[in-house]
Amino acid sequence: QVELVESGGDSVQSGGSLTLSCVASKFTFMSRCQAWFRQATGKEREAVASINSDGTTNYASSMKGRVTISQDKSKNIFQLQMTSLRPEDTAIYYCAADSRRSCQFGIPPPSHLATWGRGTLVTISP
């Protein structure tokens, strides 16, 4: 079974930047849609960004303009670059992917993505 592993979570000050990475445990895993979600304590999991296999990206309004999602197909890695971070961005960030679902026209709901990582903690201090 394919697993996704996130890395890059850290504690930074407000205004700082972080880059999160997600790698599949099996190099042969070919995903059609790759996405990042986050979940703050006591809140629902929410979408951050997605990238389709054709390169189409979509961003949630909460972080639009401050995040960039990218993929390196040769290494089976996708990343989330975050800038101008705010305390309200503090959350566990999860990567997710699906080999069948497309996210060309928007970020799919979590239930539409079959494979998930365990999350990486991002903490932003004032």
Salt bridges, closest charged atoms under 4 A:
GLU46 OE2 - ARG38 NE 2.50
ASP89 OD1 - ARG38 NH1 2.88
ASP89 OD2 - ARG66 NH1 2.73
